[in-house]
Amino acid sequence: MSKKEVFLKNSMEDQVWTLLDSTLAKSPEMCSCEVCRHDIAALALNLLPPRYVVRDKGEILSRLNQMETQHNTNIVTALTKAMIIVKESPRHASNK
Protein backbone atom coordinates (compact mmCIF):
# COMPACT_ATOMS: atom_id res chain seq x y z
CA MET A 1 0.00 0.00 0.00
CA SER A 2 1.46 3.34 -1.01
CA LYS A 3 1.36 6.23 1.40
CA LYS A 4 -0.46 9.36 0.29
CA GLU A 5 1.10 12.69 1.01
CA VAL A 6 -1.02 14.42 3.61
CA PHE A 7 -0.78 18.09 4.39
CA LEU A 8 -2.57 20.45 6.71
CA LYS A 9 -3.24 24.02 5.57
CA ASN A 10 -5.17 27.02 6.77
CA SER A 11 -7.03 27.73 3.52
CA MET A 12 -8.01 31.13 4.86
CA GLU A 13 -4.46 32.23 3.95
CA ASP A 14 -5.07 31.66 0.25
CA GLN A 15 -8.39 33.43 0.44
CA VAL A 16 -6.88 36.45 2.21
CA TRP A 17 -4.09 36.72 -0.36
CA THR A 18 -6.62 36.35 -3.19
CA LEU A 19 -8.71 39.28 -1.94
CA LEU A 20 -5.83 41.48 -0.75
CA ASP A 21 -4.99 43.08 -4.10
CA SER A 22 -8.57 44.05 -4.94
CA THR A 23 -9.05 45.45 -1.43
CA LEU A 24 -5.81 47.46 -1.66
CA ALA A 25 -6.86 48.77 -5.07
CA LYS A 26 -9.86 50.45 -3.44
CA SER A 27 -7.49 52.46 -1.23
CA PRO A 28 -4.79 53.90 -3.51
CA GLU A 29 -3.37 55.94 -0.62
CA MET A 30 -2.50 52.71 1.23
CA CYS A 31 1.09 51.54 0.98
CA SER A 32 1.36 48.22 -0.82
CA CYS A 33 5.01 47.40 -0.20
CA GLU A 34 5.83 43.81 0.77
CA VAL A 35 6.16 44.63 4.48
CA CYS A 36 2.76 46.34 4.60
CA ARG A 37 1.12 43.60 2.49
CA HIS A 38 2.39 40.90 4.85
CA ASP A 39 1.41 42.91 7.94
CA ILE A 40 -2.11 43.39 6.54
CA ALA A 41 -2.44 39.70 5.73
CA ALA A 42 -1.19 38.64 9.17
CA LEU A 43 -3.50 41.01 11.02
CA ALA A 44 -6.49 40.00 8.89
CA LEU A 45 -5.79 36.31 9.47
CA ASN A 46 -5.71 36.96 13.21
CA LEU A 47 -9.18 38.51 12.94
CA LEU A 48 -10.63 35.59 10.94
CA PRO A 49 -11.44 32.04 12.03
CA PRO A 50 -8.98 29.51 10.61
CA ARG A 51 -10.21 27.11 7.92
CA TYR A 52 -7.91 24.11 8.10
CA VAL A 53 -8.08 21.56 5.32
CA VAL A 54 -6.39 18.23 4.70
CA ARG A 55 -5.58 17.00 1.18
CA ASP A 56 -7.69 17.66 -1.92
CA LYS A 57 -11.18 17.11 -0.51
CA GLY A 58 -10.71 19.90 1.99
CA GLU A 59 -9.36 22.17 -0.73
CA ILE A 60 -12.51 21.58 -2.78
CA LEU A 61 -14.75 22.38 0.18
CA SER A 62 -12.67 25.44 0.87
CA ARG A 63 -13.07 26.64 -2.74
CA LEU A 64 -16.85 26.33 -2.40
CA ASN A 65 -16.72 28.54 0.68
CA GLN A 66 -14.84 31.18 -1.32
CA MET A 67 -17.94 31.64 -3.43
CA GLU A 68 -20.10 32.57 -0.44
CA THR A 69 -20.78 36.30 -0.45
CA GLN A 70 -20.82 36.63 3.34
CA HIS A 71 -17.55 34.70 3.61
CA ASN A 72 -15.84 37.10 1.18
CA THR A 73 -17.40 40.08 2.95
CA ASN A 74 -15.92 38.88 6.26
CA ILE A 75 -12.48 38.61 4.67
CA VAL A 76 -12.68 42.08 3.06
CA THR A 77 -13.85 43.52 6.39
CA ALA A 78 -10.87 41.95 8.20
CA LEU A 79 -8.50 43.21 5.49
CA THR A 80 -9.94 46.72 5.76
CA LYS A 81 -9.51 46.75 9.55
CA ALA A 82 -5.95 45.48 9.14
CA MET A 83 -5.21 48.16 6.54
CA ILE A 84 -6.32 50.88 8.96
CA ILE A 85 -3.99 49.53 11.64
CA VAL A 86 -1.03 49.23 9.26
CA LYS A 87 -1.66 52.68 7.77
CA GLU A 88 -1.55 54.21 11.27
CA SER A 89 1.68 52.40 12.22
CA PRO A 90 3.58 51.12 9.18
CA ARG A 91 6.69 49.07 9.89
CA HIS A 92 8.45 49.68 6.57
CA ALA A 93 11.45 51.94 6.25
CA SER A 94 10.43 55.57 5.83
CA ASN A 95 12.61 55.90 2.71
CA LYS A 96 11.11 52.92 0.90
DRENDO-1510 file (C-alpha; in Angstrom, 1 decimal, always signed):
<recs>
REC; n; res; u; v; w
REC; 1; MET; +0.0; +0.0; +0.0 .
REC; 2; SER; +1.5; +3.3; -1.0 .
REC; 3; LYS; +1.4; +6.2; +1.4 .
REC; 4; LYS; -0.5; +9.4; +0.3 .
REC; 5; GLU; +1.1; +12.7; +1.0 .
REC; 6; VAL; -1.0; +14.4; +3.6 .
REC; 7; PHE; -0.8; +18.1; +4.4 .
REC; 8; LEU; -2.6; +20.5; +6.7 .
REC; 9; LYS; -3.2; +24.0; +5.6 .
REC; 10; ASN; -5.2; +27.0; +6.8 .
REC; 11; SER; -7.0; +27.7; +3.5 .
REC; 12; MET; -8.0; +31.1; +4.9 .
REC; 13; GLU; -4.5; +32.2; +4.0 .
REC; 14; ASP; -5.1; +31.7; +0.3 .
REC; 15; GLN; -8.4; +33.4; +0.4 .
REC; 16; VAL; -6.9; +36.5; +2.2 .
REC; 17; TRP; -4.1; +36.7; -0.4 .
REC; 18; THR; -6.6; +36.3; -3.2 .
REC; 19; LEU; -8.7; +39.3; -1.9 .
REC; 20; LEU; -5.8; +41.5; -0.7 .
REC; 21; ASP; -5.0; +43.1; -4.1 .
REC; 22; SER; -8.6; +44.0; -4.9 .
REC; 23; THR; -9.0; +45.5; -1.4 .
REC; 24; LEU; -5.8; +47.5; -1.7 .
REC; 25; ALA; -6.9; +48.8; -5.1 .
REC; 26; LYS; -9.9; +50.5; -3.4 .
REC; 27; SER; -7.5; +52.5; -1.2 .
REC; 28; PRO; -4.8; +53.9; -3.5 .
REC; 29; GLU; -3.4; +55.9; -0.6 .
REC; 30; MET; -2.5; +52.7; +1.2 .
REC; 31; CYS; +1.1; +51.5; +1.0 .
REC; 32; SER; +1.4; +48.2; -0.8 .
REC; 33; CYS; +5.0; +47.4; -0.2 .
REC; 34; GLU; +5.8; +43.8; +0.8 .
REC; 35; VAL; +6.2; +44.6; +4.5 .
REC; 36; CYS; +2.8; +46.3; +4.6 .
REC; 37; ARG; +1.1; +43.6; +2.5 .
REC; 38; HIS; +2.4; +40.9; +4.9 .
REC; 39; ASP; +1.4; +42.9; +7.9 .
REC; 40; ILE; -2.1; +43.4; +6.5 .
REC; 41; ALA; -2.4; +39.7; +5.7 .
REC; 42; ALA; -1.2; +38.6; +9.2 .
REC; 43; LEU; -3.5; +41.0; +11.0 .
REC; 44; ALA; -6.5; +40.0; +8.9 .
REC; 45; LEU; -5.8; +36.3; +9.5 .
REC; 46; ASN; -5.7; +37.0; +13.2 .
REC; 47; LEU; -9.2; +38.5; +12.9 .
REC; 48; LEU; -10.6; +35.6; +10.9 .
REC; 49; PRO; -11.4; +32.0; +12.0 .
REC; 50; PRO; -9.0; +29.5; +10.6 .
REC; 51; ARG; -10.2; +27.1; +7.9 .
REC; 52; TYR; -7.9; +24.1; +8.1 .
REC; 53; VAL; -8.1; +21.6; +5.3 .
REC; 54; VAL; -6.4; +18.2; +4.7 .
REC; 55; ARG; -5.6; +17.0; +1.2 .
REC; 56; ASP; -7.7; +17.7; -1.9 .
REC; 57; LYS; -11.2; +17.1; -0.5 .
REC; 58; GLY; -10.7; +19.9; +2.0 .
REC; 59; GLU; -9.4; +22.2; -0.7 .
REC; 60; ILE; -12.5; +21.6; -2.8 .
REC; 61; LEU; -14.8; +22.4; +0.2 .
REC; 62; SER; -12.7; +25.4; +0.9 .
REC; 63; ARG; -13.1; +26.6; -2.7 .
REC; 64; LEU; -16.9; +26.3; -2.4 .
REC; 65; ASN; -16.7; +28.5; +0.7 .
REC; 66; GLN; -14.8; +31.2; -1.3 .
REC; 67; MET; -17.9; +31.6; -3.4 .
REC; 68; GLU; -20.1; +32.6; -0.4 .
REC; 69; THR; -20.8; +36.3; -0.4 .
REC; 70; GLN; -20.8; +36.6; +3.3 .
REC; 71; HIS; -17.6; +34.7; +3.6 .
REC; 72; ASN; -15.8; +37.1; +1.2 .
REC; 73; THR; -17.4; +40.1; +3.0 .
REC; 74; ASN; -15.9; +38.9; +6.3 .
REC; 75; ILE; -12.5; +38.6; +4.7 .
REC; 76; VAL; -12.7; +42.1; +3.1 .
REC; 77; THR; -13.8; +43.5; +6.4 .
REC; 78; ALA; -10.9; +42.0; +8.2 .
REC; 79; LEU; -8.5; +43.2; +5.5 .
REC; 80; THR; -9.9; +46.7; +5.8 .
REC; 81; LYS; -9.5; +46.8; +9.5 .
REC; 82; ALA; -5.9; +45.5; +9.1 .
REC; 83; MET; -5.2; +48.2; +6.5 .
REC; 84; ILE; -6.3; +50.9; +9.0 .
REC; 85; ILE; -4.0; +49.5; +11.6 .
REC; 86; VAL; -1.0; +49.2; +9.3 .
REC; 87; LYS; -1.7; +52.7; +7.8 .
REC; 88; GLU; -1.5; +54.2; +11.3 .
REC; 89; SER; +1.7; +52.4; +12.2 .
REC; 90; PRO; +3.6; +51.1; +9.2 .
REC; 91; ARG; +6.7; +49.1; +9.9 .
REC; 92; HIS; +8.4; +49.7; +6.6 .
REC; 93; ALA; +11.4; +51.9; +6.3 .
REC; 94; SER; +10.4; +55.6; +5.8 .
REC; 95; ASN; +12.6; +55.9; +2.7 .
REC; 96; LYS; +11.1; +52.9; +0.9 .
</recs>
